[in-house]
C-alpha cells in the first residue's frame, strides 16, 4: 500500500511537471531559479530541527497520544518520518543501512531518547545521500516510477513528505496545548523587540 502511495505521488509530481513544461518552440521559463540540491538540504535540515525540537517538547506521557484509534501516535509519526527517509530515498536506489528495520521502526519505541536518535540517524542518512548526488544524479531517469520520473522527483517527494508530517505533528501539539518551540522563540523575540521600542 505504501509503495503504491509513493508511486502515485511520483506519477502526480511528474505529470504536473510534464503539463507545465514548455513546447520545443517556446522558451523554458519553468526551470527552477535555485539549486535544487542546496534547497532540498536546507529544507530537510530545517524540518529535522523542528521534528527534534518538537519531539523534545512533547511530555513523555503524551508520546502515545493519538487523535483517533486508527491514527498514528506522536511517537509513531516521528518514527514514520524516520522510516520514510529510508523508504523514499530507496526509490532511487539508496540502500537502507544494515540493522535498520524500516517496517518495524514506526512501532519500535515510545522512548523519547530513542525516537530522537532514530530521527537523527535517518536525517544523517538522507543528508549524506543527497549531498553525494551530482546534477546528473538528480536528472537520472527512473522509468519504474513513471516515464519522465527522475531522482530529483524523489528528493522533492522526500521534502514534501517532511513538510506534510511536520504539519501533522504541529496539529497534534496544538490539540494537546503544546506550543511548538520555534513559535515560543518567535514570540519571545517579538516581545523583546516590542520592549526595546518602548
VONU-560788 format. One record per residue (C-alpha): x negated, y negated, z negated; residue in one letter. Coordinates in nm, 4 decimals, decimal comma, always signed. Each point is the difference from the previous one (the first is absolute). Example, Ala and Ser with C-alpha at 12.3 -4.5 7.8 and 13.67 -1.06 7.14 Angstrom:
{pt {-1,2300 +0,4500 -0,7800} 'A'}
{pt {-0,1370 -0,3440 +0,0660} 'S'}
This chain:
{pt {+0,0000 +0,0000 +0,0000} 'X'}
{pt {-0,2798 -0,2396 -0,0966} 'X'}
{pt {-0,1891 +0,0811 +0,3219} 'X'}
{pt {+0,3144 -0,0697 +0,2033} 'X'}
{pt {+0,0472 -0,3320 -0,1825} 'X'}
{pt {-0,3592 -0,1074 +0,0646} 'X'}
{pt {+0,0242 +0,1070 +0,3645} 'X'}
{pt {+0,3211 -0,2007 +0,0353} 'X'}
{pt {-0,1738 -0,3056 -0,1472} 'X'}
{pt {-0,2836 +0,0338 +0,2501} 'X'}
{pt {+0,2403 +0,0389 +0,2924} 'X'}
{pt {+0,1994 -0,3064 -0,1114} 'X'}
{pt {-0,3138 -0,2104 -0,0447} 'X'}
{pt {-0,1377 +0,1056 +0,3377} 'X'}
{pt {+0,3365 -0,0571 +0,1708} 'X'}
{pt {+0,0208 -0,3510 -0,1441} 'X'}
{pt {-0,3521 -0,0788 +0,1187} 'X'}
{pt {+0,0698 +0,1427 +0,3450} 'X'}
{pt {+0,3175 -0,2084 +0,0312} 'X'}
{pt {-0,1913 -0,3135 -0,0945} 'X'}
{pt {-0,2950 +0,0707 +0,2311} 'X'}
{pt {-0,0355 -0,2311 +0,3017} 'X'}
{pt {+0,0315 +0,1230 +0,3585} 'X'}
{pt {-0,3181 +0,0308 +0,2039} 'X'}
{pt {+0,0654 -0,3360 +0,1696} 'X'}
{pt {+0,0624 -0,1866 -0,3278} 'X'}
{pt {-0,2593 -0,1372 -0,2427} 'X'}
{pt {-0,0369 +0,1948 -0,3233} 'X'}
{pt {+0,1243 -0,2252 -0,2802} 'X'}
{pt {+0,0692 +0,2944 -0,2301} 'X'}
{pt {-0,3612 +0,0869 -0,0833} 'X'}
{pt {-0,0574 -0,0585 -0,3721} 'X'}
{pt {-0,1934 -0,3132 -0,0833} 'X'}
{pt {-0,1624 +0,1699 -0,2974} 'X'}
{pt {-0,2296 +0,2914 -0,0690} 'X'}
{pt {+0,2301 +0,2954 -0,0689} 'X'}
{pt {-0,2659 +0,1889 -0,1934} 'X'}
{pt {-0,0835 -0,2934 -0,2245} 'X'}
{pt {+0,3644 -0,0899 -0,0547} 'X'}
{pt {+0,0964 +0,3610 -0,0768} 'X'}
{pt {-0,2806 +0,0306 -0,2558} 'X'}
{pt {+0,0984 -0,3309 -0,1611} 'X'}
{pt {+0,3672 +0,0995 -0,0194} 'X'}
{pt {-0,0812 +0,3404 -0,1459} 'X'}
{pt {-0,2355 -0,1535 -0,2568} 'X'}
{pt {+0,2707 -0,2459 -0,1077} 'X'}
{pt {+0,2611 +0,2758 -0,0222} 'X'}
{pt {-0,2389 +0,2238 -0,1945} 'X'}
{pt {-0,0636 -0,2686 -0,2623} 'X'}
{pt {+0,3723 -0,0572 -0,0393} 'X'}
{pt {+0,0772 +0,3728 -0,0297} 'X'}
{pt {-0,2674 +0,0458 -0,2674} 'X'}
{pt {+0,0990 -0,3163 -0,1865} 'X'}
{pt {+0,3649 +0,1055 +0,0008} 'X'}
{pt {-0,0813 +0,3578 -0,1034} 'X'}
{pt {-0,1895 -0,1451 -0,2965} 'X'}
{pt {+0,2881 -0,2358 -0,0867} 'X'}
{pt {+0,2727 +0,2648 -0,0102} 'X'}
{pt {+0,0505 +0,1262 -0,3576} 'X'}
{pt {-0,1004 +0,3663 -0,0348} 'X'}
{pt {+0,3551 +0,1037 -0,0865} 'X'}
{pt {+0,1281 -0,1606 +0,3206} 'X'}
{pt {-0,2303 +0,1872 +0,2389} 'X'}
{pt {+0,2621 +0,2749 +0,0247} 'X'}
{pt {+0,2849 -0,2474 +0,0577} 'X'}
{pt {+0,1888 +0,0403 +0,3269} 'X'}
{pt {+0,3018 -0,1959 +0,1297} 'X'}
{pt {+0,1930 +0,3183 +0,0751} 'X'}
{pt {-0,0444 +0,3743 -0,0329} 'X'}
{pt {-0,0941 +0,0369 +0,3664} 'X'}
{pt {-0,2530 -0,2878 +0,0011} 'X'}
{pt {-0,3706 +0,0007 -0,0747} 'X'}
{pt {-0,1132 -0,1100 -0,3438} 'X'}
{pt {-0,2522 -0,2814 -0,0509} 'X'}
{pt {-0,2775 +0,2588 -0,0316} 'X'}
{pt {+0,1175 +0,1872 +0,3084} 'X'}
{pt {+0,0080 -0,3180 +0,2103} 'X'}
{pt {-0,3590 -0,0859 -0,0942} 'X'}
{pt {-0,1171 +0,3554 +0,0683} 'X'}
{pt {+0,2021 +0,0098 +0,3234} 'X'}
{pt {-0,1938 -0,3068 +0,1146} 'X'}
{pt {-0,3255 +0,1801 -0,0785} 'X'}
{pt {+0,1115 +0,3096 +0,1906} 'X'}
{pt {+0,1262 -0,1972 +0,2996} 'X'}
{pt {-0,3437 -0,1502 +0,0524} 'X'}
{pt {-0,1388 +0,3460 +0,0651} 'X'}
{pt {+0,3009 +0,1131 +0,2016} 'X'}
{pt {+0,0363 -0,3036 +0,2241} 'X'}
{pt {-0,3716 -0,0260 +0,0780} 'X'}
{pt {+0,0077 +0,3741 +0,0646} 'X'}
{pt {+0,2177 -0,0777 +0,3034} 'X'}
{pt {-0,3103 -0,1375 +0,1714} 'X'}
{pt {-0,2241 +0,2836 -0,1144} 'X'}
{pt {-0,1376 -0,1265 -0,3326} 'X'}
{pt {-0,0556 +0,3030 -0,2216} 'X'}
{pt {+0,1423 +0,0012 -0,3514} 'X'}
{pt {-0,2876 +0,0416 -0,2482} 'X'}
{pt {-0,0513 +0,3440 -0,1501} 'X'}
{pt {+0,1867 +0,0513 -0,3241} 'X'}
{pt {+0,2859 -0,2384 +0,0822} 'X'}
{pt {+0,3402 +0,1715 -0,0103} 'X'}
{pt {+0,2077 -0,2384 +0,2133} 'X'}
{pt {+0,3196 +0,1997 -0,0373} 'X'}
{pt {-0,0223 +0,0277 -0,3778} 'X'}
{pt {-0,1441 -0,3445 -0,0687} 'X'}
{pt {+0,3291 -0,1847 -0,0381} 'X'}
{pt {+0,1114 +0,2084 -0,2980} 'X'}
{pt {-0,3456 +0,0759 -0,1393} 'X'}
{pt {-0,0022 -0,2362 -0,2991} 'X'}
{pt {+0,1750 -0,2730 -0,1958} 'X'}
{pt {-0,3218 -0,1062 -0,1730} 'X'}
{pt {-0,0849 -0,3613 +0,0825} 'X'}
{pt {-0,3770 +0,0507 +0,0103} 'X'}
{pt {+0,0337 +0,2881 +0,2460} 'X'}
{pt {+0,2492 -0,1924 +0,2146} 'X'}
{pt {-0,2424 -0,2927 +0,0263} 'X'}
{pt {-0,2841 +0,2423 +0,0719} 'X'}
{pt {+0,1972 +0,1550 +0,2882} 'X'}
{pt {+0,0853 -0,3446 +0,1387} 'X'}
{pt {-0,3686 -0,0940 -0,0135} 'X'}
{pt {-0,1200 +0,3242 +0,1595} 'X'}
{pt {+0,2461 -0,0215 +0,2869} 'X'}
{pt {-0,0730 -0,3695 +0,0524} 'X'}
{pt {-0,3742 +0,0737 +0,0192} 'X'}
{pt {+0,0774 +0,2699 +0,2580} 'X'}
{pt {+0,2175 -0,2342 +0,2081} 'X'}
{pt {-0,2472 -0,2879 -0,0204} 'X'}
{pt {-0,2943 +0,2189 +0,0994} 'X'}
{pt {+0,1964 +0,1553 +0,2873} 'X'}
{pt {+0,1114 -0,3336 +0,1475} 'X'}
{pt {-0,3329 -0,1729 -0,0671} 'X'}
{pt {-0,1689 +0,2732 +0,2035} 'X'}
{pt {+0,2221 -0,0583 +0,3037} 'X'}
{pt {-0,1182 -0,1895 +0,3082} 'X'}
{pt {+0,2213 -0,1977 +0,2399} 'X'}
{pt {-0,0137 +0,3021 +0,2296} 'X'}
{pt {+0,1252 +0,2186 -0,2860} 'X'}
{pt {+0,2994 -0,2305 -0,0507} 'X'}
{pt {+0,0863 +0,0352 +0,3693} 'X'}
{pt {-0,0374 +0,3805 +0,0021} 'X'}
{pt {+0,3186 +0,1509 +0,1399} 'X'}
{pt {+0,1878 +0,2567 -0,2081} 'X'}
{pt {+0,2362 +0,1692 +0,2509} 'X'}
{pt {+0,1456 +0,2317 -0,2650} 'X'}
{pt {+0,1573 -0,3084 -0,1636} 'X'}
{pt {+0,1312 -0,1558 +0,3197} 'X'}
{pt {-0,1109 -0,0829 +0,3547} 'X'}
{pt {-0,1595 -0,3350 -0,0940} 'X'}
{pt {-0,0686 +0,0616 -0,3720} 'X'}
{pt {-0,3496 -0,0714 -0,1211} 'X'}
{pt {-0,1990 +0,0037 -0,3224} 'X'}
{pt {+0,0668 -0,3711 -0,0515} 'X'}
{pt {+0,3704 +0,0828 -0,0222} 'X'}
{pt {-0,0764 +0,2453 -0,2789} 'X'}
{pt {-0,1896 -0,2659 -0,1953} 'X'}
{pt {+0,2926 -0,2377 +0,0540} 'X'}
{pt {+0,2398 +0,2627 -0,1383} 'X'}
{pt {-0,2230 +0,0433 -0,3054} 'X'}
{pt {+0,0092 -0,3741 -0,0714} 'X'}
{pt {+0,3781 -0,0185 +0,0564} 'X'}
{pt {+0,0504 +0,3004 -0,2287} 'X'}
{pt {-0,1981 -0,1718 -0,2779} 'X'}
{pt {+0,2146 -0,3129 +0,0262} 'X'}
{pt {+0,3187 +0,2076 -0,0042} 'X'}
{pt {-0,0934 +0,1875 -0,3159} 'X'}
{pt {-0,1298 -0,3105 -0,1746} 'X'}
{pt {+0,3420 -0,1561 +0,0567} 'X'}
{pt {+0,1597 +0,3148 -0,1415} 'X'}
{pt {-0,2283 -0,0138 -0,3052} 'X'}
{pt {+0,0791 -0,3683 -0,0603} 'X'}
{pt {+0,3735 +0,0767 +0,0166} 'X'}
{pt {-0,0537 +0,2766 -0,2576} 'X'}
{pt {-0,1934 -0,2422 -0,2205} 'X'}
{pt {+0,2626 -0,2728 +0,0201} 'X'}
{pt {+0,2729 +0,2515 -0,0837} 'X'}
{pt {-0,1914 +0,0769 -0,3198} 'X'}
{pt {-0,0745 -0,3596 -0,0938} 'X'}
{pt {-0,3664 +0,0292 +0,1006} 'X'}
{pt {-0,1432 -0,3095 +0,1673} 'X'}
{pt {-0,2758 +0,0958 +0,2469} 'X'}
{pt {-0,3424 -0,1148 -0,1287} 'X'}
{pt {-0,0709 -0,2126 +0,3093} 'X'}
{pt {+0,3282 -0,1869 -0,0594} 'X'}
{pt {-0,0988 -0,0594 -0,3626} 'X'}
{pt {-0,3347 -0,1401 +0,1200} 'X'}
{pt {+0,1692 -0,2259 +0,2559} 'X'}
{pt {+0,2425 -0,1299 -0,2627} 'X'}
{pt {-0,2883 -0,0673 -0,2384} 'X'}
{pt {-0,1937 -0,1930 +0,2672} 'X'}
{pt {+0,3107 -0,2025 +0,0873} 'X'}
{pt {+0,0570 -0,0855 -0,3670} 'X'}
{pt {-0,3655 -0,1041 -0,0433} 'X'}
{pt {+0,0175 -0,2175 +0,3116} 'X'}
{pt {+0,3204 -0,1613 -0,1223} 'X'}
{pt {-0,1600 -0,0688 -0,3389} 'X'}
{pt {-0,3003 -0,1634 +0,1675} 'X'}
{pt {+0,2249 -0,2321 +0,1980} 'X'}
{pt {+0,1651 -0,1381 -0,3122} 'X'}
